[in-house]
Every structure is written in C-alpha cells, then in structure tokens.
Amino acid sequence: MLLGLNNVEISFADRTLFSDVSFEICENDKIGFIGVNGSGKTTLLKLITGKLSADGGTVTKAADCRIGFMEQFAFKNTDQTLYDEALTVFSELEDMELELAQIHDRIDFGDHSAEIIERQARLSEQFEQNGGLTYKSRTAAALVGLGFSESDFSLKTEVLSGGQLSKLQLAKLLLSNADLLLLDEPTNHLDIRSVEWLEKFLLDYKGAYLVISHDRFFLDKVTNRTIELENQKIRDYKGNYTRFVELKKEDVERRRKEYEAAVKEINRVEGIIEQQKRWNQAHNYVTIASKQKQIDRIEKTLEKPEESPDAIKFSFHCDDGCGNDVLEAKNIALSFDGKTLFTNVNIDIKKGERVFLIGANGCGKTSLFRVLTGEHAPDLGSFKFGARVRFGYFDQAQRGLHEEKTAMEEIHDEYPRMTETAVRTALASFLFKGDDVFKKISSLSGGERARVALLKLMLSGANFLLLDEPTNHLDINSCEALENALLNYDGTLFVISHDRYLINKLANRVYKLSESGAENYLGNYDFYIEHNREAAVVNEEKPKKSDSALDYRQKKERESERRKLNTKVSRLEQQIEESDALIAEKTKELAELSDYQRAMELSAEIAELQKAQESAMEEWEDASAKLEEFDND
C-alpha cells in the first residue's frame, strides 16, 4: 500500500463535500477518479498532498512513498528557458554532473589521490544508475511529446502562455519518477497527438497514478480501476471507464432491488403487527415486540438509493430548414505575422452532416472558424453558406459573454422576448438554480461559463452549429448530455474537438487540418486512425523495380554502386573486428598495471579506439542499410 484514506470528511461553511471516504492506493494502481464538477475531486487531491487537513478521519502514507502533483512544480525563476526549467526536476543529477566535471578537472591538473579516484568511481556509478546518461534526452522527449517544438526550448518561461506553462508543469511531474502521480485533468491544453503520447507514457509508467479526467477515451486507455465521488460518497470499481459504466448500472439496479425488497418486507411485517394489535391479547403483544425488532433490524441496514446528481437537460432544434448545400470553402489560406497557418483548404458540408475538424494545436482550427464567422478575412480563397443557413457559434474562449452581467442578464438581454420565469426555467435546466442566476459572469468557473454559452446557443434555433471544443470545461455527465442533444439535433454540425469519445459517437466525417490543407475522411475517429495506419503500411512497402524498367546504363551504375557498398561493408567489418581485438588487448594490460600514469594513458587510448569504433559502426550501419535497399529493389 502506498496511501490509505480512512473515514475522511471535509466540509466548507455549511456544506459537506464528502464524508466517510475510505480507499487504498497500492503499487501499480492506475486509477480514474471521476465525479461531477464541484463534487470535491480536486479537494481530495489536496487532502492527499497535505495542502488541506481533513475535518475527520485519517490519511496514511507509506514512509518511502514519493507523491508527485502539479502544484509542487511551480516556477521559481521566470528567467529560465523552457528546457532549463524542465531540467530542474533532475537537480540532483545536475549537481552530480557538475561535481564529476570538477573531479575530472582536478585529475587533469594532477590530483591522482586514491580519495579522488574513489569518489569519481562511486559518483559515476550512482550517476549512471539514477539515469544520468539519459535524463536530458528524456526531458527533450517529454517536451516534444507534449507538443513543444525544439525551437520552443530556448523560450523564457515568462513569455509562455497559460496552456504552455501547464504543459511544462505536466512534463516536470511526469519526469519526477514519483511512486504515486496525482494528475488533475492532464489532457487539458493537449491536442490528440500529445494525448496519445501521454497515454503511452502512462501505460509504460512503473509507479501508480490517480487521474481526474473527463476524457473517457483517455480513461479507457490508461486506467484499470475507477473511483467515483458522488453524493458525498466514494464507490470503487475494478476496470476502466467503459467497464465502470456497466458495473455501476448493475450496482444501482442491485441496490434498487434490495431496497424495494426490504420495503416490501417491512410493509408485510407491519401488516402482521396491525393484525396482532386488533386481536389485543397478551401473547399478541409479545409477537408485536418481536416483529418490531425485525423491522428495526431491517431499517438499520436499509439504504435508500440515492438520486443521481442533476445533469444538464436540453435539446438543440432548428427554427427553420435550409438547402442541401450548407457550407462550401474553396482554397482558403490564412497567415498571421508572416507565418502561414494553412493554405488550399477546401471544405464541403451538406445538410444533416456531423463533421469534425481535428489537427495539432496551433495549426489554425479556431482561426478557420473565425474566418467562417467573419472575424478574420482569408488571405486567399472564398467560402459561402447555402440558402437559408443560419449559423450559431460556440467560442471555446466564451468571448461572447459579458463579464459585468449576471447569468440572468446574459440570457435575458440576448432574448428579450423571454419572460423572467422562462429565463429562470432555462437556466435551471443548465443547473443555475436559486441565487445562482444572479452570479456575475466574471465569477463563474470555466464549466459554468461553458453552460451559459451553450444555453445561449441552444435558444438561438440555428440550423448550422459551429462548435469550438464544446466539451473542454464540462464534466462527464454534462459531456454525455451534450452528446445526446447533438445526436438528436436536426440541423448540421461542424465541430472542433480533441475529444475522441465525442468524435467516435457523433462524426460521420472528419477533416484533418494541416498547413497544406484539409484532408477528408469519411467516418469517425476510429476510421481516421485505421485509414492512417493502412496508409503508413502502404508507404513502408516500397514498390519493387523490375530489370526491364531500367536501361542498360542504369543497371551498370547500380551494379557498380552495389560492389562499392559490398567492399565498404567488408572493410568496415574487418576494421571493427581489429578494433575489438586491440581494445581487448589494451583492457587486459590496463587491468594488470600498477603504474597510475600509464593507466591514465591507456584509458585515453582505449577511449579513442572506442570512439573510432563507434564511428565505424555508424558507417557500417549506413552502408548495410543502403546495401539492403539494393537487395530489396
């Protein structure tokens, strides 16, 4: 066991977030932690890390358990570069590396004492065992995997965006090699390619982790256990998210049946008690007392099934229809500050289609939507909407909301014909109840702002919805409600999303945006992945060239080149074998030497031989690969 919680409780003001929470985290546990927004998931993480204290219960941590969480990797020096800041995770290795360099300098200047040689040997071994030879390459790989380019490595942390800083913190957390990682929405700010890298990293991770996420596709990939925080209680299930849904359904049904059976039994026994009372004999009251004890025992263990947390209730609809052609874009190109985002973008969307737009962060997906909504003018190309098309736009930044207004004012000012009662009813269906409707937009959480923006869109009656990352700030329950609403929508959808679960459920077409254009795939995300996998296999299989396709001169040139490569490979193999023999001979001589000065000289000679041998090996590998290409042609 790495960590244990026993009957933990936390309350804020007059609200209990959770109580009687008990579970254990053991080595190699891969836990998905889910629950509606505001249920207390992040608070529980802060409790585990010691940032908060429990009002009741205990948190027990194994003595040697190292816990890693995002906040511990805050940036102290804004003058650091991105790469140097990431390397601070390995400060102990950097200190060792510096000391080894200093020891090397001392030896070069004549300090050959036994103490310094022993310290060098011991420190070198420790440095290698702790990953000193690979920590820089691992850091670079993590940064690239999470979406940074090598040109970003030299950026100062003070100029990084909020999303980039979050990714940098995540990289440091992943590299920390903690026994238990606590990950709070780690896929936020990541595009699909980076999420897939993170999935592979976590699948290979040797420690345990607990991850809060609303990305169901991600949870299915990386978890083998699911803990749900609902109605202030914890329920623990074996399996990933999809398995959790199945088990929870069975669990809820079992508890419902047990409750109904218990209530039925209580009613039956109460009937017996009433009958005994009517007979009004002494022995009847003995029976009554016995039956009442039976009822008390049942009621003591009786657990009424809890209501599911409130979920968004809504449906999109069109006020009127449109023609078959909804959107046609031809050869659109866009650039900012001399940097080309994309060119030759051609898109054709028909009535009733559910089309998704995917691509790496920064490729211009949101900018393309802003071209379509008229906010940006394209550098080249044109687009047009079809007859009677009326679009509604969900902006992931929610720039259409007014910070100074209340949620009530935001809706009423947009739709002044609605009565106050109608506005309140609409807001209640989006979980704004009581005084919540008077909250200022500026004070709302990301999820609450998204709900207000979605409500405005729902009320618009638009027949073509442009949605930019609509699930970004929603919990799983809200994501599922949105999916169902969009599935039943009778209009046309064009959606930017990295939510692969959503794409699989809704999409009948996918566009992949890149600098050179938008590639069209007739299917959902699984189809897109399979198509790319097949294309990769085809590209790897190089077409064989027949002799008849080559003229005499070409064949002679190829035969001559092949002979040269054959000779080179043989020569290098001989050179490598001779180097092996020489290195072995000098290594044996070194082992038998007592003369330190000669030992240093021999060590240098061996190092030079090994360096030359490595160079020869690289040449041999290159020549052998080219020779293999000749043989395969």
Disulfide bonds with the S-S distance in Angstrom:
none
